[in-house]
Amino acid sequence: MSDTAARSRTAEQLQARARADEQQWARARAVAAKRATQLAQAAQRARSLWEARGRPTTMAILRPDTVDLVADGRLTGVSPGGRATSR
């Protein structure tokens, strides 16, 4: 392989890697945006329930798949909850 061909191949490999890196960053940004939207929606639902329950100091909201923790109207934690089973 000539020196020119080797340089050309190296440049193509670098460009391909740069494209792959950009795609990875784009996916990460999309995932982060989706998660931020989900958290904002959860916080809004928690605030509504907190107000409907008389604004307690602390509150836990048990959902089928998560446990939301609320303190003074702010969503302070979301923990994965186990699937409920009936006997």
HULINZI-V804587 format. One record per backbone hydrogen bond with DSSP energy under -0.5 kcal/mol. NH is the residue of the N-H (numbers start at 0). CO is the residue of the C=O. If there is no record, write none. Layout:
# HULINZI-V804587
nh=NH co=CO
nh=NH co=CO
This chain:
# HULINZI-V804587
nh=5 co=1
nh=6 co=2
nh=7 co=3
nh=8 co=4
nh=9 co=5
nh=10 co=6
nh=11 co=7
nh=12 co=8
nh=13 co=9
nh=14 co=10
nh=15 co=11
nh=16 co=12
nh=17 co=13
nh=18 co=14
nh=19 co=15
nh=20 co=16
nh=21 co=17
nh=22 co=18
nh=23 co=19
nh=24 co=20
nh=25 co=21
nh=26 co=22
nh=27 co=23
nh=28 co=24
nh=29 co=25
nh=30 co=26
nh=31 co=27
nh=32 co=28
nh=33 co=29
nh=34 co=30
nh=35 co=31
nh=36 co=32
nh=37 co=33
nh=38 co=34
nh=39 co=35
nh=40 co=36
nh=41 co=37
nh=42 co=38
nh=43 co=39
nh=44 co=40
nh=45 co=41
nh=46 co=42
nh=47 co=43
nh=48 co=44
nh=49 co=45
nh=50 co=46
nh=51 co=47
nh=52 co=48
nh=53 co=50
nh=54 co=49
nh=58 co=69
nh=60 co=67
nh=61 co=59
nh=62 co=60
nh=62 co=65
nh=66 co=78
nh=67 co=60
nh=68 co=76
nh=69 co=58
nh=70 co=73
nh=71 co=56
nh=73 co=70
nh=75 co=68
nh=75 co=73
nh=76 co=68
nh=78 co=66
nh=80 co=64
